[in-house]
């Protein structure tokens, strides 16, 4: 702090977010997730985040490569499930997410319909 001013910098920079459609065992740690990222996405790129869910989509893990190493974060819903596409249901490949889609996804909201939800067309 300088003169009462708070300087804020992001702890982890994420330029791109990717979602894997195949479920993962939530017992996986950062090393196993990194191996899965390389397997699914071809490589772990610096400043990219990679999202995985368990088979029930009640838990998710995010792996981020920060240019020096990896960060791993986990989130779970106590009730309900994350809205998660399944392989074979419209997508078989990893998907890119926008920041608003990611924000909605981690709250358990229908992130795939954000554009449709911006306007009310019927009453």
Buried (B, 14 or more C-beta within 10 A) or exposed (E): EEEEEEEEEEEEEBEEBBBBBBBBEBEBEEEBBBEBBEEBBEEBBEEBBBBBBBEEBBBBBBBBBBEEEBBBEEBEBEEEEBBBBBEEEEEEEBBEBEEEBBEBBBEBBEBBEBEEEEEEEEE
